[in-house]
């Protein structure tokens, strides 16, 4: 970033010439207009249906169930295990042709990590909500 200093400080007073120039820098500023679009209502409803079906078919009688929640472009999947709930994973909606990007919750760092792929169940991650549910069950079983 260039400071507000007169160019005359960098040029000889006699004879002219300058060895000073300023390169423009690109800067990405996050503004409210860059805010991620929310998951469309139809996609939310379908994802919620998939979670409810998974709870009914795969988790019946276990005392566990997934709890979906949406925020912006993300679907957060938490799991309630007989009253003890915790974070499992997050899926980012990538549009109708992009599916869902998966991120496992790492309790060691207390954050979602989309670059972590060494966990039990990673083979189930396939860009679908059901795949995220299966991966989460295997990772935190």
N, C-alpha and C positions, 0 to 999 in steps of 0.2 A: 504494500500500500504506500503510495507516494505521500509525502508530507507537503504541506503548503509552504514551500520555500521558493522564493523568486529564482528563476533560472539564471539570472545575472550572477548569482553566487557560484555557479558552476562554469561560467564562461570567462575567458580572459577579458579584461577591460579593453585591451588594445589588440587588434588583429582578428577579433571575432572567433567563431568556431565553438563547438561544444562536443564534449564526449558524453553528454548526459542525455538519456532518453527514458521515457516511461513506457513500460509494457502494460497493456490493459489486462486486468485480471477478471476472470469470471467468478461470480460468487452466487451460490444458491441460497436464497433466503426463504425459509419456511414461512408462509403466510397463511392466513385463513382460507385463501382461495385455493391453496394446495391441499386442503383437507381431503382425506380419502372419502370416497363415496360410500354410503352405507350399503349393506347387502340388500338387494331388492326384496320386497315383501314376499314374492312368490318363492324365491330361493330360501328365504328364512323359514317359510312354512314347510317346504320340502325337507330342509335340514332337520327341523324340529320333528317332523314325522319319522325320519330315519332314526333319530335318537330314541324316540318313544318306542318304535318297533324293536330296536336293539335292546332296550331295557326290558321289553316284554318277552322277547324270544331268548336272548342270550343271558340275561341276568336274573330271570325269574327264580325266586327262592334263594337267592344269594345274599339278600340284604343290601345289595349295592344297586346304584342307578346313576346314570349320567345326568347332569344338569346342564343344558345348553344356555348360553347367554351371548347376546350380540352387542358389539360396540364398534361403530364405524364399519370398516371392511372385515372385521374379525368375528369369528365364531369361537368362543371360549368353551371348552369342555371341561367341566369340573365333575368329580365323582363323589357321591355320598355313599359311604360304607357304614351302614347302620348308625347314622347320626354323626359320623366323623367325615367331614367333607374336605376336599383338597383339590388343587389345580392338577390337571393331567396334561392337556395340550391346547394348542391354539391353531386354528386354520384360517388362513387369509383367503378371502374370495378373490379369484383372479379373473372373473368374468365368465360368461356362458361357455366359452371354448377353452378356458384356462383351468377350470376346476378349482381345487383348493390347495394352497401351499401349507405344509405342515410344519409345526414347531413344537417340540416336546418341552414340558416345563422341567427345569432343572432346579431341584430344591437346594442343591449345593451353592448355586449362584442366585437363587430366588428370582429367576427370570425365564422367559420363553426363549429357546435357542433353536433357530431354524437351520443352523449349521451342524448340530449334533446328530449324528447318524449311527453312533455305536451304542445301541440300547436294545434290549430284548423287545422284539415286535417290530423292528424297523422294516421287516419284509412285508408288512401289511400296508405300509404307507403307499397309496396308489392314486392320490389326488381326489379321493372321495371322502365323504363324512364317515361312511361305514368303515373305510380303511383306517381313518384316524381313531375311531372308537376301538377297533380291534388292536391297533398298535398301543393305545393307551392301556388297554386291559392287560396286555402282555408286559408292558414296561413297568406298570405299577400294580402287580398282582400279589 
